Amino acid sequence: MIEIVNVSKRYGSNTALDDIQFTIEEGSCYGLVGPNGAGKSTLIKILSGVLQDFEGDIMVQEDSVAKNRMKVKKRIGYIPQDICLEETLTAQENLTYFGSLYGLRGRDLKRRTAEVLDQIGLKERGKDKVLTFSGGMKRRLNIGCSLLHKPAIIIMDEPTVGIDPQSRNSIFSIINQLKSEGSTIIYSSHYMEEVEHLCDSIGLIDKGKLIESGTMEALLAKYKKPSLFIAGDQLEIELLSRHGHVEPKGNGFLIESERPLSALQDLIGEFRKNGIEPSRLELYQPKLEDIFFNLTGTQLRDS
Ligand code: ADP
């Protein structure tokens, strides 16, 4: 288990993290979600032992990051947001270099380099220089560099920013494979849909504070409000609000209703009577984005 205990971090007068406290279960995939500037990278750097000057502590299976940083670091594979590779070397040479930094030598290093090249889908490109790689391939190699020592905990800071959908999918397969092997994964992102898709637990961070934490199921159950989503040109709020509280959402409206199915039937009747044809009308399942909106009053859009 990883326990984040009252962690705060200030940069001059700017409080990047304010008394953060939560736990991450072993073998889970934990998503750290929040807008840009929320404090995700700062927390990840502290967790990975990269940033040493902070208040509070983090316990990784009983070992303190503050007191025993090097011991904890050996169990962690940290994948930074910025790609950190030597472009004039081949993929294989980069992996070999990082493996040697983790203390691997000789046959073990050779074997792990080959295994990781395969794991990140770059087996055929191992002997090519990194400068010939696409952005997505570099990101995958960047991930590979942190896996050579077989860390039990893998920490990824926004690994899919600025890459094509195909590379994004191949990063998801790497993560799914690591999950199936029982690794603990901490995944930071401002893309809600990615986190929903990959993670079983989440922490929502906003302006340096943890505003919610728990399993995806528990959070959705806690904040779930039965709703209808409706979109179309001729909609009038007055008519919609007869059926519950109305909030604009994307190109339409969300209507909260205790009895969404009856509201849906009634609305269809009223639309027929008034000659209104909505472009979409459906029962709505709340998403992470709605929880964030509920808690902060601001949208966290994929951007
Ligand atoms: P996120 O990863 O969620 O985008 P960060 O952890 O990068 O957020 O940043 C949190 C806050 O800390 C922001 O206000 C950012 O400007 C500030 N910050 C981050 N790194 C530094 C730094 N090295 N020096 C000063 N301020 C920083």
Residues whose N, C-alpha, C, O or C-beta is under 5 A from the ligand:
A	BS01	ADP	Y11 A16 P35 N36 G37 A38 G39 K40 S41 T42
